[in-house]
């Protein structure tokens, strides 16, 4: 991974269950869009798989720099995310979460993510029109609530927090769109 070095990926969400259906998604259009959190997999089953993989690494140079929760959907939909992060951290490797930030206004999601060492938020657009065009959010999501949630979260998070932006030609790649994304998040 360019951003995290060597990373062991953990997929805590079934294929394409997401809060967004982004126009650029590398795994395709969302099969099921939802915003309600639920259990998908037992955390202990995911821990056992991660532990088994780590135990098979024989060369120290191949050992991961991070265990990254980066599913084929939105990781914060997992109601057991905080438990999963805590249990993964017992394996002695920092834990990263890559999220689209769509549920960050929920206090339970914030509390879960506070347990991670590294959190990356999607920040493709912060104008409502461009956000809807590029991310195609669930109809009950609110961009202002997401922005507020990110601001609140960053005040309490002691790990590394970053944003990632996917620039899509003709959608959010103009100088104004890029400037607007970067200027509005920190305020």
DRENKOL-48501 format. One record per atom (N, C-alpha, C): residue number from 0; residue in one letter; z, x, y. Coordinates in nm, 4 decimals, always signed. Each point is the difference from the previous one (the first is absolute). Example, Ala and Ser with C-alpha at 12.3 -4.5 7.8 and 13.67 -1.06 7.14 Angstrom:
<nodes>
i; aa; w; u; v
0; a; +0.7800; +1.3190; -0.5690
0; a; +0.0000; -0.0890; +0.1190
0; a; +0.0000; +0.0900; +0.1200
1; s; -0.0720; -0.0350; +0.1050
1; s; +0.0060; +0.0820; +0.1190
1; s; +0.0730; -0.0770; +0.1090
</nodes>
This chain:
<nodes>
i; aa; w; u; v
0; x; +0.0000; +0.0847; -0.1181
0; x; +0.0000; -0.0847; +0.1181
0; x; +0.0000; +0.0887; +0.1236
1; x; -0.0879; -0.0289; +0.0938
1; x; -0.0035; +0.0779; +0.1239
1; x; +0.1272; -0.0186; +0.0808
2; x; +0.0609; -0.1171; -0.0076
2; x; +0.1175; -0.0279; +0.0821
2; x; +0.1300; +0.0414; -0.0651
3; x; +0.0059; +0.0017; -0.1349
3; x; +0.1275; +0.0229; -0.0678
3; x; -0.0012; +0.1146; -0.1007
4; x; -0.1065; +0.0757; -0.0081
4; x; -0.0060; +0.1057; -0.1007
4; x; -0.0206; -0.0620; -0.1370
5; x; +0.0696; +0.0537; -0.0986
5; x; -0.0081; -0.0577; -0.1350
5; x; +0.0893; -0.1230; -0.0053
6; x; -0.0558; -0.1078; -0.0534
6; x; +0.0715; -0.1263; +0.0023
6; x; -0.0169; -0.0729; -0.1327
7; x; +0.1104; -0.0528; -0.0502
7; x; -0.0028; -0.0863; -0.1179
7; x; +0.0022; -0.1440; +0.0497
8; x; -0.1060; -0.0736; -0.0244
8; x; -0.0111; -0.1371; +0.0490
8; x; +0.0694; -0.1001; -0.0906
9; x; +0.0692; -0.0955; +0.0608
9; x; +0.0646; -0.1087; -0.0724
9; x; -0.0582; -0.1306; +0.0520
10; x; -0.0520; -0.0798; -0.0922
10; x; -0.0616; -0.1274; +0.0359
10; x; +0.0971; -0.1119; -0.0357
11; x; +0.0645; -0.0561; +0.1010
11; x; +0.1021; -0.1039; -0.0223
11; x; -0.0518; -0.1422; +0.0201
12; x; -0.1301; -0.0157; +0.0212
12; x; -0.0603; -0.1312; +0.0245
12; x; -0.1232; -0.0143; -0.0899
13; x; -0.0182; -0.1149; -0.0644
13; x; -0.1233; -0.0206; -0.0774
13; x; -0.1236; +0.0103; +0.0892
14; x; -0.1108; +0.0235; -0.0628
14; x; -0.1264; +0.0236; +0.0670
14; x; -0.0314; -0.1050; +0.1065
15; x; -0.0158; +0.0459; +0.1237
15; x; -0.0497; -0.0751; +0.1152
15; x; +0.0805; -0.1246; +0.0367
16; x; +0.1307; +0.0075; -0.0139
16; x; +0.0863; -0.1028; +0.0582
16; x; +0.0461; +0.0587; +0.1320
17; x; -0.0394; -0.0617; +0.1089
17; x; +0.0203; +0.0635; +0.1299
17; x; +0.0211; -0.1053; +0.1087
18; x; +0.0441; +0.0480; +0.1148
18; x; +0.0168; -0.0832; +0.1182
18; x; -0.1241; +0.0044; +0.0891
19; x; -0.0863; +0.0984; -0.0267
19; x; -0.1245; +0.0190; +0.0734
19; x; -0.1165; -0.0019; -0.0996
20; x; -0.1193; -0.0168; +0.0543
20; x; -0.1222; +0.0180; -0.0776
20; x; -0.0961; +0.0810; +0.0866
21; x; +0.0370; +0.1249; +0.0247
21; x; -0.0707; +0.0867; +0.0947
21; x; -0.1480; +0.0147; -0.0345
22; x; -0.0810; +0.0062; +0.1048
22; x; -0.1448; +0.0090; -0.0209
22; x; -0.0405; +0.1336; -0.0623
23; x; +0.0838; +0.1001; +0.0060
23; x; -0.0345; +0.1323; -0.0528
23; x; +0.0750; +0.0347; -0.1289
24; x; +0.0779; -0.0896; -0.0559
24; x; +0.0876; +0.0336; -0.1122
24; x; -0.0768; +0.0673; -0.1134
25; x; +0.0518; +0.1143; -0.0438
25; x; -0.0665; +0.0769; -0.1044
25; x; +0.0075; -0.0645; -0.1369
26; x; +0.0929; -0.0934; -0.0194
26; x; +0.0088; -0.0673; -0.1300
26; x; -0.0558; -0.1425; +0.0055
27; x; -0.0613; -0.0367; +0.1094
27; x; -0.0661; -0.1295; +0.0106
27; x; +0.0842; -0.1081; +0.0646
28; x; -0.0583; -0.1159; +0.0101
28; x; +0.0623; -0.1152; +0.0647
28; x; +0.1256; -0.0428; -0.0763
29; x; +0.1012; -0.0449; +0.0745
29; x; +0.1245; -0.0463; -0.0626
29; x; -0.0284; -0.1152; -0.0956
30; x; +0.0585; +0.0067; -0.1180
30; x; -0.0132; -0.1075; -0.0978
30; x; +0.0973; -0.1120; +0.0339
31; x; +0.1200; +0.0397; +0.0430
31; x; +0.1017; -0.0981; +0.0374
31; x; +0.0665; +0.0479; +0.1278
32; x; -0.0061; -0.0832; +0.1034
32; x; +0.0684; +0.0321; +0.1247
32; x; +0.1294; -0.0794; +0.0052
33; x; +0.1090; +0.0708; +0.0310
33; x; +0.1289; -0.0665; +0.0113
33; x; +0.0890; +0.0786; +0.0946
34; x; +0.1055; -0.0669; +0.0484
34; x; +0.0988; +0.0686; +0.0837
34; x; +0.1403; -0.0128; -0.0578
35; x; +0.0167; -0.0791; -0.1030
35; x; +0.1318; -0.0155; -0.0625
35; x; +0.0248; +0.1127; -0.0980
36; x; +0.1158; +0.0632; +0.0151
36; x; +0.0386; +0.1099; -0.0873
36; x; +0.0451; -0.0543; -0.1354
37; x; -0.0255; +0.0760; -0.1045
37; x; +0.0402; -0.0387; -0.1338
37; x; +0.0104; +0.1235; -0.0886
38; x; +0.0527; -0.0196; -0.1204
38; x; +0.0034; +0.1079; -0.0972
38; x; -0.1331; +0.0038; -0.0736
39; x; -0.0554; +0.1202; -0.0135
39; x; -0.1239; +0.0176; -0.0745
39; x; +0.0254; +0.0794; -0.1287
40; x; +0.0716; +0.1120; +0.0136
40; x; +0.0335; +0.0845; -0.1137
40; x; +0.1479; +0.0345; +0.0085
41; x; +0.0611; +0.0255; -0.1123
41; x; +0.1396; +0.0437; -0.0008
41; x; +0.0065; +0.1443; +0.0507
42; x; +0.0860; +0.0290; +0.0975
42; x; +0.0103; +0.1367; +0.0515
42; x; +0.0268; +0.1030; -0.1105
43; x; +0.0837; -0.0343; -0.0976
43; x; +0.0315; +0.0960; -0.1066
43; x; -0.1234; +0.0386; -0.0809
44; x; -0.0940; -0.0934; -0.0184
44; x; -0.1231; +0.0326; -0.0720
44; x; -0.0839; +0.1001; +0.0796
45; x; -0.0086; -0.0195; +0.1321
45; x; -0.0750; +0.0928; +0.0847
45; x; +0.0680; +0.1367; +0.0040
46; x; +0.1328; +0.0013; +0.0047
46; x; +0.0757; +0.1258; +0.0009
46; x; -0.0235; +0.0753; -0.1306
47; x; +0.0076; -0.0703; -0.1109
47; x; -0.0216; +0.0646; -0.1305
47; x; -0.1372; +0.0652; -0.0066
48; x; -0.1033; -0.0684; +0.0513
48; x; -0.1347; +0.0574; -0.0005
48; x; -0.0089; +0.1232; +0.0900
49; x; +0.0593; -0.0083; +0.1186
49; x; -0.0024; +0.1143; +0.0922
49; x; +0.0759; +0.1183; -0.0603
50; x; +0.1149; -0.0290; -0.0582
50; x; +0.0808; +0.1066; -0.0622
50; x; -0.0774; +0.0660; -0.1135
51; x; -0.0666; -0.0783; -0.0819
51; x; -0.0785; +0.0549; -0.1115
51; x; -0.1114; +0.0904; +0.0519
52; x; -0.0677; -0.0429; +0.1053
52; x; -0.1064; +0.0830; +0.0574
52; x; +0.0562; +0.1297; +0.0572
53; x; +0.1120; -0.0083; +0.0711
53; x; +0.0613; +0.1217; +0.0554
53; x; +0.0446; +0.0951; -0.1106
54; x; +0.0493; -0.0550; -0.1096
54; x; +0.0447; +0.0838; -0.1120
54; x; -0.1150; +0.0721; -0.0684
55; x; -0.1216; -0.0499; +0.0127
55; x; -0.1167; +0.0629; -0.0619
55; x; -0.0619; +0.1092; +0.0867
56; x; +0.0451; +0.0113; +0.1240
56; x; -0.0537; +0.1040; +0.0878
56; x; +0.0642; +0.1321; -0.0401
57; x; -0.0829; +0.0924; -0.0427
57; x; +0.0514; +0.1246; -0.0542
57; x; -0.0014; +0.1142; +0.0997
58; x; -0.0818; -0.0113; +0.1010
58; x; -0.0140; +0.1089; +0.0956
58; x; +0.0597; -0.0439; +0.1331
59; x; +0.0876; +0.0806; +0.0561
59; x; +0.0666; -0.0357; +0.1256
59; x; -0.0992; -0.0259; +0.1129
60; x; -0.1120; +0.0712; +0.0006
60; x; -0.0988; -0.0199; +0.1069
60; x; -0.0682; -0.1365; -0.0094
61; x; +0.0098; -0.0665; -0.1135
61; x; -0.0576; -0.1336; -0.0168
61; x; +0.0998; -0.1112; +0.0291
62; x; +0.1250; +0.0358; +0.0269
62; x; +0.1023; -0.1008; +0.0250
62; x; -0.0273; -0.0682; +0.1348
63; x; +0.0168; -0.1309; +0.0081
63; x; -0.0358; -0.0702; +0.1243
63; x; +0.0934; +0.0307; +0.1169
64; x; -0.0572; -0.0034; +0.1200
64; x; +0.0773; +0.0133; +0.1231
64; x; +0.0644; -0.1344; +0.0348
65; x; -0.0645; -0.1095; -0.0428
65; x; +0.0489; -0.1358; +0.0251
65; x; -0.0293; -0.0886; -0.1199
66; x; +0.0840; -0.0997; -0.0176
66; x; -0.0342; -0.1151; -0.0814
66; x; -0.0389; -0.1059; +0.1024
67; x; -0.1222; -0.0505; -0.0112
67; x; -0.0533; -0.0897; +0.1019
67; x; -0.0209; -0.1403; -0.0557
68; x; +0.0632; -0.0965; +0.0642
68; x; -0.0214; -0.1397; -0.0351
68; x; -0.1213; -0.0454; +0.0793
69; x; -0.1119; -0.0085; -0.0697
69; x; -0.1286; -0.0317; +0.0630
69; x; -0.0824; -0.0828; -0.0987
70; x; +0.0301; -0.1280; -0.0081
70; x; -0.0665; -0.0843; -0.1001
70; x; -0.1384; -0.0474; +0.0418
71; x; -0.0615; -0.0780; -0.0886
71; x; -0.1286; -0.0631; +0.0285
71; x; +0.0208; -0.1325; +0.0718
72; x; +0.1048; -0.0110; +0.0776
72; x; +0.0370; -0.1177; +0.0770
72; x; +0.1053; +0.0431; +0.1006
73; x; +0.0771; -0.0922; +0.0527
73; x; +0.1019; +0.0329; +0.1008
73; x; +0.1353; +0.0236; -0.0661
74; x; +0.0555; +0.1231; +0.0087
74; x; +0.1241; +0.0331; -0.0713
74; x; +0.1232; -0.0775; +0.0454
75; x; +0.0018; -0.0454; +0.1258
75; x; +0.1200; -0.0701; +0.0475
75; x; +0.0086; -0.1438; -0.0516
76; x; -0.1021; -0.0467; -0.0711
76; x; +0.0085; -0.1301; -0.0660
76; x; +0.0974; +0.0042; -0.1177
77; x; +0.0309; +0.1197; -0.0472
77; x; +0.0924; +0.0187; -0.1131
77; x; +0.1439; -0.0185; +0.0480
78; x; +0.0656; -0.1023; -0.0490
78; x; +0.1380; -0.0285; +0.0399
78; x; +0.0968; +0.1082; -0.0481
79; x; -0.0429; +0.0817; -0.0959
79; x; +0.0822; +0.1093; -0.0527
79; x; -0.0353; +0.1361; +0.0605
80; x; -0.0714; +0.0004; +0.1103
80; x; -0.0451; +0.1263; +0.0589
80; x; +0.1163; +0.0939; +0.0312
81; x; +0.1060; -0.0497; +0.0611
81; x; +0.1139; +0.0854; +0.0341
81; x; +0.0651; +0.0606; -0.1238
82; x; +0.0160; -0.0798; -0.1036
82; x; +0.0573; +0.0497; -0.1270
82; x; -0.0912; +0.1061; -0.0586
83; x; -0.1306; -0.0250; +0.0020
83; x; -0.0965; +0.0965; -0.0524
83; x; +0.0088; +0.1323; +0.0749
84; x; +0.0049; -0.0050; +0.1322
84; x; +0.0093; +0.1226; +0.0802
84; x; +0.1269; +0.0764; -0.0360
85; x; +0.1129; -0.0684; -0.0045
85; x; +0.1273; +0.0667; -0.0337
85; x; -0.0067; +0.0670; -0.1365
86; x; -0.0548; -0.0693; -0.0979
86; x; -0.0067; +0.0563; -0.1356
86; x; -0.0999; +0.1147; -0.0091
87; x; -0.1113; -0.0103; +0.0726
87; x; -0.0965; +0.1102; +0.0005
87; x; +0.0607; +0.1251; +0.0622
88; x; +0.0804; -0.0175; +0.1032
88; x; +0.0610; +0.1153; +0.0665
88; x; +0.0936; +0.0763; -0.0934
89; x; +0.0562; -0.0664; -0.1014
89; x; +0.0876; +0.0700; -0.0949
89; x; -0.0776; +0.1000; -0.0849
90; x; -0.1329; -0.0069; +0.0029
90; x; -0.0819; +0.0940; -0.0767
90; x; -0.0163; +0.1334; +0.0736
91; x; +0.0560; +0.0100; +0.1208
91; x; +0.0010; +0.1271; +0.0726
91; x; -0.1252; +0.0301; +0.0799
92; x; -0.0829; -0.0993; +0.0226
92; x; -0.1227; +0.0182; +0.0773
92; x; +0.0037; -0.0995; +0.1163
93; x; -0.0356; +0.0436; +0.1226
93; x; -0.0026; -0.0943; +0.1117
93; x; -0.0941; -0.1172; -0.0273
94; x; +0.0334; -0.1160; +0.0559
94; x; -0.0778; -0.1211; -0.0234
94; x; -0.0707; -0.0427; +0.1282
95; x; -0.1296; -0.0254; -0.0129
95; x; -0.0827; -0.0491; +0.1105
95; x; -0.0472; -0.1410; -0.0326
96; x; -0.0188; -0.0797; +0.1051
96; x; -0.0550; -0.1340; -0.0150
96; x; -0.1155; -0.0146; +0.0983
97; x; -0.1154; -0.0422; -0.0523
97; x; -0.1165; -0.0257; +0.0832
97; x; -0.0145; -0.1517; +0.0085
98; x; +0.0163; -0.0563; +0.1205
98; x; +0.0008; -0.1445; +0.0178
98; x; -0.0907; -0.0424; +0.1142
99; x; -0.0450; -0.1242; -0.0048
99; x; -0.0810; -0.0510; +0.1113
99; x; +0.0867; -0.0562; +0.1126
100; x; +0.1321; +0.0039; -0.0156
100; x; +0.0969; -0.0402; +0.1028
100; x; +0.0075; -0.1503; +0.0244
101; x; -0.0714; -0.0792; -0.0747
101; x; -0.0093; -0.1425; +0.0285
101; x; +0.1317; -0.0755; -0.0126
102; x; +0.0936; +0.0523; -0.0787
102; x; +0.1289; -0.0679; -0.0194
102; x; +0.1166; +0.0753; +0.0643
103; x; -0.0285; +0.0962; +0.0856
103; x; +0.1040; +0.0860; +0.0576
103; x; +0.0933; -0.0752; +0.0939
104; x; -0.0356; -0.1196; +0.0417
104; x; +0.0910; -0.0771; +0.0850
104; x; +0.1136; -0.0630; -0.0803
105; x; -0.0078; +0.0038; -0.1323
105; x; +0.1058; -0.0560; -0.0848
105; x; +0.1128; +0.1017; -0.0169
106; x; +0.1230; -0.0355; +0.0350
106; x; +0.1117; +0.0948; -0.0132
106; x; +0.0149; +0.0573; -0.1411
107; x; -0.0258; -0.0791; -0.1040
107; x; +0.0127; +0.0513; -0.1373
107; x; -0.1055; +0.1064; -0.0292
108; x; -0.1194; -0.0161; +0.0539
108; x; -0.1039; +0.1018; -0.0163
108; x; +0.0404; +0.1265; +0.0752
109; x; +0.0498; -0.0146; +0.1207
109; x; +0.0459; +0.1162; +0.0763
109; x; +0.1086; +0.0748; -0.0766
110; x; +0.0978; -0.0741; -0.0532
110; x; +0.1084; +0.0644; -0.0750
110; x; -0.0523; +0.0729; -0.1232
111; x; -0.0978; -0.0587; -0.0675
111; x; -0.0592; +0.0671; -0.1160
111; x; -0.0686; +0.1295; +0.0417
112; x; -0.0799; -0.0062; +0.1049
112; x; -0.0763; +0.1179; +0.0429
112; x; +0.0885; +0.1086; +0.0603
113; x; +0.1165; -0.0365; +0.0525
113; x; +0.0924; +0.1008; +0.0537
113; x; +0.0449; +0.0980; -0.1078
114; x; -0.0123; -0.0363; -0.1259
114; x; +0.0423; +0.0849; -0.1122
114; x; -0.1023; +0.1084; -0.0321
115; x; -0.1214; -0.0143; +0.0491
115; x; -0.1062; +0.0967; -0.0283
115; x; +0.0159; +0.1255; +0.0858
116; x; -0.0661; +0.1062; -0.0425
116; x; -0.0022; +0.1240; +0.0770
116; x; -0.1160; +0.0034; +0.0990
117; x; -0.1037; -0.0758; -0.0321
117; x; -0.1247; +0.0024; +0.0768
117; x; -0.0591; -0.1400; -0.0058
118; x; -0.0373; -0.0538; +0.1155
118; x; -0.0639; -0.1317; +0.0044
118; x; -0.1238; +0.0101; +0.0875
119; x; -0.1115; -0.0477; -0.0533
119; x; -0.1249; -0.0049; +0.0748
119; x; -0.0386; -0.1452; +0.0209
120; x; -0.0216; -0.0361; +0.1267
120; x; -0.0414; -0.1347; +0.0370
120; x; -0.1472; -0.0021; +0.0372
121; x; -0.0692; -0.1029; -0.0445
121; x; -0.1380; -0.0218; +0.0418
121; x; +0.0021; -0.0462; +0.1454
122; x; -0.0848; +0.0590; +0.0811
122; x; -0.0126; -0.0392; +0.1408
122; x; -0.1476; +0.0048; +0.0370
123; x; -0.0759; -0.0924; -0.0588
123; x; -0.1442; -0.0004; +0.0230
123; x; -0.0367; -0.0596; +0.1346
124; x; +0.0791; -0.0958; +0.0465
124; x; -0.0312; -0.0679; +0.1260
124; x; +0.1242; -0.0713; +0.0501
125; x; +0.0133; -0.0054; +0.1308
125; x; +0.1115; -0.0735; +0.0579
125; x; -0.0439; -0.1036; +0.1024
126; x; -0.1272; -0.0290; +0.0021
126; x; -0.0432; -0.1190; +0.0726
126; x; -0.0171; -0.1077; -0.1066
127; x; +0.0464; -0.1210; +0.0255
127; x; -0.0070; -0.1047; -0.1025
127; x; -0.1409; -0.0233; -0.0560
128; x; -0.0999; +0.0033; +0.0854
128; x; -0.1362; -0.0259; -0.0456
128; x; -0.0469; +0.1073; -0.0975
129; x; +0.0205; +0.1256; +0.0349
129; x; -0.0447; +0.1099; -0.0858
129; x; +0.0827; +0.0051; -0.1280
130; x; +0.1303; -0.0242; +0.0111
130; x; +0.0878; -0.0028; -0.1179
130; x; -0.0493; -0.1040; -0.1006
131; x; -0.0315; -0.1195; +0.0483
131; x; -0.0481; -0.1058; -0.0905
131; x; -0.1354; +0.0357; -0.0599
132; x; -0.0825; +0.0660; +0.0783
132; x; -0.1348; +0.0352; -0.0466
132; x; +0.0040; +0.1102; -0.1059
133; x; +0.0838; +0.0996; +0.0202
133; x; -0.0002; +0.1145; -0.0909
133; x; +0.0960; -0.0171; -0.1189
134; x; +0.1177; -0.0557; +0.0236
134; x; +0.1009; -0.0109; -0.1061
134; x; -0.0004; -0.1354; -0.0710
135; x; -0.0586; -0.1001; +0.0589
135; x; -0.0051; -0.1356; -0.0572
135; x; +0.1376; -0.0351; -0.0593
136; x; +0.0999; -0.0180; +0.0876
136; x; +0.1375; -0.0241; -0.0447
136; x; +0.0221; -0.1408; -0.0553
137; x; +0.1051; -0.0122; -0.0796
137; x; +0.0452; -0.1319; -0.0450
137; x; +0.0214; -0.0857; +0.1238
138; x; -0.0339; -0.1267; -0.0072
138; x; +0.0010; -0.0867; +0.1176
138; x; +0.1372; -0.0165; +0.0645
139; x; +0.1086; +0.0274; -0.0722
139; x; +0.1333; -0.0166; +0.0581
139; x; +0.0568; +0.1292; +0.0586
140; x; -0.0763; +0.1080; -0.0012
140; x; +0.0470; +0.1250; +0.0603
140; x; -0.0234; -0.0028; +0.1503
141; x; +0.0874; +0.0708; +0.0712
141; x; -0.0054; +0.0038; +0.1457
141; x; +0.0026; +0.1452; +0.0469
142; x; -0.1033; +0.0397; +0.0716
142; x; -0.0128; +0.1387; +0.0449
142; x; +0.1151; +0.0437; +0.0903
143; x; +0.0448; -0.0858; +0.0897
143; x; +0.1101; +0.0374; +0.0887
143; x; +0.1284; +0.0272; -0.0795
144; x; +0.0241; -0.0783; -0.1034
144; x; +0.1183; +0.0217; -0.0845
144; x; -0.0091; +0.1327; -0.0742
145; x; -0.1195; +0.0349; -0.0441
145; x; -0.0201; +0.1281; -0.0696
145; x; +0.0278; +0.1152; +0.0958
146; x; -0.0559; -0.0075; +0.1210
146; x; +0.0228; +0.1066; +0.0984
146; x; +0.1490; +0.0133; +0.0318
147; x; +0.0672; -0.1120; +0.0177
147; x; +0.1444; +0.0032; +0.0274
147; x; +0.0759; +0.0590; -0.1184
148; x; -0.0382; -0.0373; -0.1211
148; x; +0.0650; +0.0526; -0.1193
148; x; -0.0129; +0.1512; -0.0127
149; x; -0.1179; +0.0527; +0.0325
149; x; -0.0199; +0.1457; -0.0038
149; x; +0.0900; +0.0680; +0.1025
150; x; +0.0081; -0.0568; +0.1196
150; x; +0.0856; +0.0583; +0.1041
150; x; +0.1470; +0.0001; -0.0424
151; x; +0.0471; -0.1098; -0.0569
151; x; +0.1392; -0.0081; -0.0455
151; x; +0.0247; +0.1014; -0.1116
152; x; -0.0910; +0.0028; -0.0973
152; x; +0.0156; +0.0899; -0.1147
152; x; +0.0106; +0.1457; +0.0436
153; x; -0.0863; +0.0416; +0.0909
153; x; -0.0007; +0.1418; +0.0386
153; x; +0.1307; +0.0430; +0.0667
154; x; +0.0738; -0.0956; +0.0574
154; x; +0.1280; +0.0338; +0.0617
154; x; +0.1083; +0.0335; -0.1009
155; x; -0.0179; -0.0403; -0.1245
155; x; +0.1021; +0.0216; -0.1034
155; x; -0.0429; +0.0958; -0.1097
156; x; -0.1273; +0.0250; -0.0116
156; x; -0.0512; +0.0807; -0.1108
156; x; +0.0209; +0.1482; +0.0269
157; x; +0.0620; +0.0687; -0.0932
157; x; +0.0276; +0.1428; +0.0184
157; x; -0.1019; +0.0893; -0.0711
158; x; -0.0896; -0.0596; -0.0762
158; x; -0.1023; +0.0778; -0.0689
158; x; -0.1217; +0.0212; +0.0886
159; x; -0.1097; +0.0349; -0.0633
159; x; -0.1243; +0.0214; +0.0738
159; x; -0.0797; -0.1307; -0.0003
160; x; -0.0376; -0.0442; +0.1189
160; x; -0.0786; -0.1218; +0.0161
160; x; -0.1316; +0.0355; +0.0667
161; x; -0.1094; -0.0474; -0.0582
161; x; -0.1321; +0.0244; +0.0560
161; x; -0.0783; -0.1310; +0.0011
162; x; -0.1072; -0.0010; +0.0761
162; x; -0.0940; -0.1116; -0.0060
162; x; -0.1343; +0.0555; -0.0452
163; x; -0.0767; -0.0849; -0.0623
163; x; -0.1346; +0.0361; -0.0435
163; x; -0.0956; -0.1045; +0.0524
164; x; -0.1129; +0.0460; +0.0470
164; x; -0.1010; -0.0901; +0.0543
164; x; -0.1324; +0.0253; -0.0710
165; x; -0.0588; -0.1067; -0.0503
165; x; -0.1343; +0.0085; -0.0568
165; x; -0.0961; -0.0464; +0.1084
166; x; -0.0849; +0.0903; +0.0429
166; x; -0.0991; -0.0355; +0.1011
166; x; -0.1246; -0.0527; -0.0693
167; x; -0.0427; -0.1185; +0.0405
167; x; -0.1177; -0.0640; -0.0574
167; x; -0.1060; -0.0099; +0.1092
168; x; -0.1134; +0.0592; -0.0266
168; x; -0.1076; +0.0045; +0.0995
168; x; -0.0319; -0.1397; +0.0520
169; x; +0.0037; -0.0122; +0.1319
169; x; -0.0340; -0.1248; +0.0644
169; x; +0.1112; -0.1039; +0.0033
170; x; +0.1147; +0.0315; -0.0597
170; x; +0.1101; -0.0965; -0.0024
170; x; +0.1188; +0.0495; +0.0817
171; x; +0.0480; +0.1201; -0.0299
171; x; +0.1177; +0.0522; +0.0706
171; x; -0.0153; +0.1477; +0.0364
172; x; -0.1238; +0.0452; +0.0160
172; x; -0.0235; +0.1415; +0.0255
172; x; -0.0373; +0.0330; +0.1441
173; x; +0.0030; -0.0970; +0.0879
173; x; -0.0319; +0.0278; +0.1404
173; x; +0.1164; +0.0758; +0.0636
174; x; -0.0263; +0.0764; +0.1057
174; x; +0.1100; +0.0691; +0.0691
174; x; +0.1105; -0.0954; +0.0452
175; x; -0.0378; -0.1185; +0.0479
175; x; +0.1012; -0.0976; +0.0433
175; x; +0.0852; -0.0475; -0.1169
176; x; -0.0619; -0.0288; -0.1140
176; x; +0.0745; -0.0486; -0.1168
176; x; +0.0956; +0.1072; -0.0508
177; x; -0.0466; +0.1234; -0.0065
177; x; +0.0848; +0.1099; -0.0477
177; x; +0.1138; +0.0241; +0.0979
178; x; -0.0296; +0.0004; +0.1285
178; x; +0.1028; +0.0204; +0.1021
178; x; +0.1032; -0.1130; -0.0047
179; x; -0.0454; -0.1229; -0.0150
179; x; +0.0901; -0.1164; -0.0030
179; x; +0.0951; +0.0082; -0.1190
180; x; -0.0501; +0.0416; -0.1153
180; x; +0.0843; +0.0138; -0.1186
180; x; +0.1116; +0.0986; +0.0251
181; x; -0.0334; +0.1138; +0.0568
181; x; +0.1009; +0.1037; +0.0193
181; x; +0.0932; -0.0281; +0.1171
182; x; -0.0470; -0.0700; +0.1005
182; x; +0.0841; -0.0248; +0.1164
182; x; +0.0986; -0.1143; -0.0189
183; x; -0.0345; -0.0975; -0.0831
183; x; +0.0859; -0.1177; -0.0088
183; x; +0.1084; +0.0123; -0.1046
184; x; -0.0161; +0.0804; -0.1025
184; x; +0.1016; +0.0088; -0.1045
184; x; +0.1322; +0.0585; +0.0510
185; x; -0.0006; +0.1122; +0.0718
185; x; +0.1264; +0.0621; +0.0375
185; x; +0.0816; -0.0743; +0.1057
186; x; -0.0561; -0.0888; +0.0790
186; x; +0.0761; -0.0612; +0.1085
186; x; +0.1024; -0.0993; -0.0473
</nodes>
